Amino acid sequence: VFLDRRFPDGWPSVRFLLDDSRYTTFSPAEGLPAPDGLSVADAPFVIYAWPYDSLEFLTTIRPPARVDITPGPPARGDLEPEPYSLFTRYAVTSNPTANEPVATLGGEFKLARAAAELTAPDTIAIALDWERMAAAGDSLPSLFIHVLGPEGMAAQYDGPPGRGLWPPDQWQEGIIVGERHELQLNRPFNPTTDTVQIGLYWPETGERLPVLNARGNPAGDAVIVTPEP
């Protein structure tokens, strides 16, 4: 376990809550204590980091690897106007044997997995695994997750893949990045009329990236995911 030094230094109670023999502190400015890089040989390991500074320390992680990104729960102090996540958890494991991707999008990303689950009648949890393609360009597209019903948009996420918590230049072939989103509807999800669409688009133009399905055939500009009950 690697723990951002900000936590035990800024919140002294952390040292009393944790066994200091079970974690190693690090400074994001100095990087993780692995100058030659952390790879699958070192996995599994977990990083707890403050998400509002530079994330360049994550470039220490080398492929092949799998990284699951989980924002910490929101918190808010008495004088703070909005809640915010206190930390981000990066769980790094060995990259399992690669299966055929669910889809490829615009020659930029492989969607290695897309799953949706109804965690409540009006709540959908969506898990996505991404891998950057070797021939991808320098720009990073944005992610959309849209729940569409008869009334139009019933719920959505629009933003960077990985919630913006993975450095743009660290999206590379051989590193699978997993993210999870929970979308709240203002009514129960109706599987007969509602659909969940996932895709990528260029934020500068709004143009969506074309989708190729698992067989390499054109499949529009969005991946359709059916939530499991």
Disulfide bonds with the S-S distance in Angstrom:
none
